[in-house]
Amino acid sequence: MTTTPEKDGNRAAFFALFVLTFINLFNYLDRQMLPAVLESVRADLHFSDTQLGALATGFLVVYTITSPVFGSLGDRRRRPPLIALGVGIWSLATAMAGFARGFFSLFTARSLIGVGEAAYGTIAPALLADHFPAEKRGRVFAVFFCAIPIGSAAGYIFGGFFDHHFGWRTAFFIAGFPGLLLALLTLMVKEVPRGQHDAPPVHAEKVRAPISAYMHLLRNKPYLLSCLGYAAYTFALGGLAWWTPAFLERVRGMTRSEATVTFGAIVVVTGFTGTFIGGALGDYLLKYTKQSYLWVCGVATLIAAPVAWVAFTQPNKTVYMTAIVIAEVFVFASTGPINSAIVNVVSPTERASAVALSIFLMHILGDMPSPLLIGRLSDLHGLQKAFLIVPAAIFVSGVIWTYAAVRGDRCAEPSR
């Protein structure tokens, strides 16, 4: 049976999507393993909430600082080996957390995960964008980023299960080692020419030096607005991911295993649903406006903000559980579209750098300070009051993205 270059390209593209999505699932499983066992770690190692929040911040500091380095490498070097290196590093660091005996050792292990995830997180979206044309990227990124809720839910559920039956250290041992096999699988992903589905052709684009590339991106207003909205969104999402199981246990009175399993189930269902709806809707509306991805993000988060406020202020279980589910669906609807918006407004030769800079901005302004800030506010005023900063951040992201969409449509009007 003969094959054509087009069929071979499609097979390579879908294989890349399969492998990178599966790795992304373990990426978020590893990330959420610690929040799932947070209360057990606190009891065993006698940490304050400020220290627990600092564990998230340490990972994000390293992740944020190293992302621009790997972004530059991803625009200039073969990408699958760089991704494989990152997956291997973060998997070993996850397993190392099981050996922690105090704050410093656990802080170091969790921080090292940031090095590995920086290599993967900056390069994988750029590689996928080069495998697929622009009109399919919303759905492609919806598939890729549906691994966030599934992996996060798996982290909460399996973390809670192994913590309950075998202790929190075992959870880290089991989570870490499968990533080493995935690192080897990544080497089978095909490298493709940058910008092969974009116009103008990639050979017409100037490849800038690293510093010049980042300065050029900072002058790109549509890109910068997308990133600033992403930062506010990530501030909220980081706080939710880190503290919600503890919130359900302490404030709502759930048992530890019930809190992690309940939140994990909510995340996987709402995340899967919201991510696919958002990606498909962004692609569909592209025929009406080039700002469709930003419109989906802006409207979805503006709806989610007041619903999230209800979720964290109402003590009635039926009310707050329903509100959490609705808010999470609308929050996750932005995941695929915002990443599509970011890669589509930059040159193909600077996509990895663009993803890297977006990671830098969204983490340094977003989920780097939020777990620590919520932890500090919790120590001072209680976790319920501290959590009210989350819906405020969701609202800010919606305002920024809606403004960016309106601005983009206005700028496009003269050329119509």
C-alpha positions in Angstrom: 0.0 0.0 0.0 1.5 3.3 -1.1 1.4 6.5 1.0 1.6 10.1 -0.1 3.5 12.9 1.6 0.2 14.4 2.7 -0.8 11.2 4.4 2.6 10.9 6.0 2.3 14.4 7.2 -1.1 13.9 8.7 0.1 10.7 10.5 3.1 12.5 11.9 0.9 15.4 13.0 -1.6 13.2 14.8 1.2 11.1 16.4 2.7 14.3 17.7 -0.6 15.5 19.0 -1.2 12.1 20.7 2.3 11.9 22.4 2.4 15.6 23.5 -1.1 15.5 24.8 -0.4 12.3 26.8 2.8 14.0 28.2 0.7 17.1 29.1 -1.6 14.9 31.1 1.4 13.6 33.2 2.6 17.2 33.4 -0.5 18.3 35.3 -0.8 15.0 37.2 2.7 15.7 38.7 1.8 19.4 39.3 -1.4 18.6 41.3 0.0 15.7 43.2 1.2 18.0 45.9 -2.1 20.0 46.4 -3.8 16.6 46.7 -1.6 15.6 49.7 -1.1 19.2 51.0 -2.9 18.6 54.3 -0.9 15.4 55.0 2.3 17.2 54.3 1.3 20.0 56.6 0.5 17.6 59.4 3.6 15.4 58.9 6.2 18.2 58.3 4.5 20.9 60.4 4.3 23.5 57.7 2.4 26.8 57.9 0.0 27.8 55.1 2.6 30.4 54.1 5.2 27.6 53.7 2.7 25.5 51.7 2.1 28.4 49.4 5.8 29.0 49.0 6.2 25.4 47.6 4.1 26.4 44.6 5.9 29.7 44.3 9.3 28.0 44.2 8.3 25.8 41.3 6.9 28.7 39.4 10.0 30.9 40.0 12.3 28.3 38.4 9.7 27.5 35.7 9.3 31.2 34.8 13.0 32.1 34.8 14.1 29.1 32.6 11.2 29.3 30.1 12.8 32.2 28.0 16.0 30.1 27.7 14.2 27.1 26.4 12.0 29.3 24.2 15.0 30.7 22.4 16.4 27.2 22.0 13.1 26.0 20.7 13.2 28.5 17.9 16.7 27.5 16.8 17.2 23.8 17.6 15.5 20.4 17.0 12.5 20.4 19.3 11.8 16.7 20.2 15.1 16.1 22.0 14.7 19.3 24.0 11.2 18.2 25.0 12.5 14.7 26.0 15.1 16.3 28.2 12.5 18.4 30.0 10.2 15.4 30.6 13.0 13.4 32.0 14.1 16.1 34.4 10.7 16.9 35.8 9.9 13.1 36.3 13.0 12.5 38.4 12.3 15.7 40.4 8.7 14.5 41.1 10.0 11.2 42.5 12.6 13.1 44.6 9.9 14.9 46.5 9.0 11.5 48.1 12.4 11.6 49.9 11.8 15.1 51.5 12.4 15.4 55.2 11.7 19.1 55.7 10.9 22.4 53.9 14.2 22.9 52.1 14.3 19.4 50.6 10.7 19.5 49.4 11.1 23.1 48.2 14.2 22.0 46.2 12.5 19.0 44.6 9.4 20.9 43.6 11.5 23.8 42.2 13.5 21.5 40.0 10.3 20.3 38.3 10.2 23.9 36.9 13.3 23.3 34.8 11.9 20.2 33.1 8.5 21.7 32.5 10.0 24.9 31.1 11.5 22.8 28.3 8.3 21.1 27.5 5.8 23.9 28.1 7.5 26.4 25.8 8.3 24.1 22.9 5.4 21.7 22.6 2.7 24.2 21.6 5.0 25.8 19.0 5.8 22.3 17.5 2.1 21.5 17.4 1.3 24.8 15.7 3.7 23.9 12.9 2.1 20.5 12.4 -1.4 21.9 11.8 -2.9 24.8 9.8 -4.3 27.9 11.6 -8.0 27.0 11.0 -7.5 23.7 13.0 -5.5 25.0 15.9 -8.4 25.8 18.1 -9.5 22.2 18.1 -5.9 20.9 18.2 -5.1 23.0 21.3 -8.4 22.0 22.8 -7.3 18.4 22.6 -3.8 19.2 23.8 -5.0 21.3 26.8 -7.8 18.9 27.7 -5.0 17.1 29.4 -4.9 19.9 32.0 -8.2 19.0 33.6 -7.8 15.2 33.1 -4.2 15.3 34.4 -5.1 17.6 37.3 -8.1 15.4 38.2 -5.9 12.3 38.1 -3.4 14.1 40.3 -6.0 14.9 42.9 -7.7 11.5 42.7 -4.6 9.3 42.7 -2.8 11.6 45.0 -5.6 11.3 47.5 -5.9 7.6 47.0 -2.2 6.8 47.6 -2.0 9.3 50.4 -4.9 7.6 52.2 -3.7 4.0 51.7 0.1 4.2 51.5 1.1 7.7 52.6 1.9 10.9 50.7 5.5 9.9 49.9 4.4 6.9 47.9 2.2 9.2 45.7 5.3 11.0 44.5 7.3 7.8 43.8 4.5 6.4 41.7 3.8 9.6 39.8 7.4 10.3 38.8 8.8 7.3 37.0 6.3 6.9 34.1 7.6 10.1 32.7 11.0 8.6 31.9 9.2 6.3 29.4 7.4 9.2 27.9 10.7 11.0 27.5 11.9 8.2 25.2 8.6 8.2 23.3 9.0 11.9 22.6 12.2 11.2 20.5 9.9 9.5 17.9 7.9 12.7 17.3 8.8 14.2 13.9 10.4 17.6 13.6 8.8 19.8 10.9 9.7 23.1 9.2 8.7 26.1 11.2 5.7 27.9 9.6 5.0 25.2 7.0 1.3 25.9 7.2 1.6 29.7 7.4 1.9 32.6 5.0 4.2 34.2 4.2 6.7 31.2 4.0 9.0 30.8 6.9 12.1 31.4 4.7 10.9 35.0 4.2 10.9 35.6 8.0 13.9 37.1 9.8 15.1 35.0 12.7 16.0 37.4 15.4 18.6 37.1 18.2 17.0 36.1 21.5 17.0 39.5 23.2 15.8 41.2 20.0 13.0 38.6 19.6 11.7 39.2 23.1 11.8 43.0 22.7 9.9 42.6 19.4 7.2 40.5 21.1 6.8 43.1 23.9 6.0 45.7 21.2 3.3 43.4 19.8 0.2 44.9 21.5 -2.3 42.1 20.6 0.1 39.6 21.9 0.9 41.6 25.0 -2.8 42.1 25.9 -3.4 38.4 25.4 -0.6 37.6 27.8 -1.8 40.1 30.4 -5.3 38.6 30.4 -3.7 35.2 30.6 -1.7 36.3 33.7 -4.9 37.4 35.6 -6.6 34.1 34.5 -3.6 32.1 35.7 -3.6 33.9 39.0 -7.1 32.6 39.6 -6.5 29.2 38.2 -3.3 28.7 40.3 -5.2 29.7 43.5 -8.0 27.3 42.6 -5.7 24.4 41.8 -3.6 24.8 44.9 -6.1 25.6 47.6 -9.6 24.2 46.6 -9.1 20.8 48.2 -8.0 22.4 51.5 -10.9 24.9 51.2 -13.5 22.1 50.8 -12.0 20.3 53.8 -11.5 23.2 56.2 -14.4 25.5 55.2 -17.0 23.1 53.8 -16.3 20.3 56.3 -15.5 17.5 53.8 -13.2 14.7 54.7 -9.7 14.8 53.2 -10.4 12.0 50.7 -13.8 13.3 49.8 -12.4 16.8 49.1 -9.7 15.6 46.7 -11.9 13.1 44.9 -14.8 15.5 44.6 -12.7 18.3 43.3 -10.8 15.9 41.0 -14.1 14.7 39.5 -15.4 18.2 39.0 -12.1 19.3 37.3 -12.1 16.4 34.8 -15.7 16.7 33.8 -15.9 20.5 33.6 -12.4 20.8 32.2 -13.0 18.3 29.4 -16.3 19.9 28.6 -15.2 23.5 28.8 -12.0 23.0 26.9 -13.6 21.3 23.9 -16.5 23.7 23.8 -14.1 26.7 23.9 -11.8 25.3 21.2 -14.6 24.3 18.8 -16.4 27.7 19.3 -13.3 29.6 18.7 -12.7 27.8 15.4 -16.3 28.2 14.3 -16.4 31.9 15.0 -13.2 32.4 13.1 -15.3 32.8 9.9 -16.9 35.9 11.4 -14.0 37.6 13.2 -10.3 37.1 13.5 -10.6 37.9 17.1 -12.9 34.9 17.8 -10.5 33.2 20.2 -10.2 36.4 22.3 -14.0 36.9 22.3 -14.5 33.3 23.6 -12.0 34.0 26.4 -13.4 37.3 27.3 -17.1 36.4 27.4 -16.5 33.1 29.2 -14.4 34.6 32.0 -16.9 37.5 32.5 -19.6 34.9 33.0 -17.4 32.8 35.3 -16.4 35.6 37.7 -19.8 36.2 39.5 -20.6 32.5 39.5 -17.2 31.8 41.2 -18.1 34.5 43.8 -21.3 32.6 44.7 -19.3 29.3 44.9 -17.0 30.7 47.6 -19.5 32.7 49.6 -22.6 30.5 49.8 -22.6 27.8 52.6 -25.5 25.7 51.1 -23.9 22.6 49.5 -26.3 22.4 46.6 -25.7 26.1 45.7 -21.9 26.1 46.0 -21.3 22.8 44.3 -23.5 23.8 41.4 -21.7 27.2 41.2 -18.3 25.5 41.2 -19.3 23.3 38.3 -20.7 26.1 36.2 -17.7 28.4 37.0 -15.2 25.7 36.1 -16.8 25.0 32.7 -16.6 28.7 31.7 -13.1 29.1 33.1 -11.8 26.1 31.1 -13.4 27.3 27.9 -10.6 29.8 27.6 -7.7 27.3 27.7 -7.6 26.3 24.0 -8.6 29.7 22.5 -6.0 31.8 24.4 -3.1 29.6 23.3 -4.4 29.7 19.7 -4.6 33.5 19.9 -1.0 33.7 21.1 0.6 31.5 18.4 -1.5 33.1 15.7 -0.5 36.7 16.3 3.3 36.1 16.1 5.8 35.0 13.4 6.3 31.3 13.0 10.0 31.8 13.6 9.3 33.2 17.1 6.5 31.0 18.3 8.5 29.1 21.0 9.8 32.4 22.2 6.3 33.8 22.2 5.0 30.8 24.3 8.0 31.2 26.6 7.4 34.9 27.2 3.7 34.3 27.8 4.7 31.6 30.4 7.1 34.2 32.0 4.4 36.9 32.2 1.5 34.7 33.2 3.4 33.0 36.0 5.3 36.0 37.4 2.1 38.0 37.5 -0.3 35.0 38.0 0.1 31.8 39.8 3.6 32.6 41.2 2.2 35.0 43.7 -1.4 33.7 44.1 -0.8 30.5 46.2 1.6 32.3 48.5 -0.7 35.4 48.7 -3.8 33.2 49.4 -1.8 31.3 52.0 -0.7 34.5 53.7 -4.2 35.9 53.7 -5.5 32.6 55.1 -3.0 32.8 58.0 -4.3 36.3 58.7 -8.0 36.2 58.0 -9.0 32.6 57.3 -9.1 30.6 54.0 -12.7 31.6 53.1 -11.9 35.3 53.0 -8.6 34.7 51.3 -10.4 32.8 48.5 -12.4 35.9 47.4 -9.5 37.2 45.5 -10.0 34.4 42.9 -13.3 35.6 41.3 -11.8 39.1 41.2 -8.9 37.9 39.2 -11.2 36.0 36.8 -13.1 39.2 36.2 -9.9 41.2 35.4 -8.9 38.6 32.8 -12.3 38.9 31.2 -12.1 42.6 31.0 -8.6 42.5 29.4 -9.5 39.9 26.8 -12.7 41.6 25.9 -10.8 44.9 25.4 -8.2 43.1 23.2 -11.0 41.6 21.1 -12.8 44.9 20.6 -9.5 46.6 19.8 -8.5 43.9 17.3 -11.9 44.2 15.5 -11.6 48.0 15.3 -8.1 47.8 13.9 -9.3 45.3 11.2 -12.2 47.4 10.1 -10.3 49.7 7.5 -9.0 46.6 5.6 -12.5 45.1 5.1 
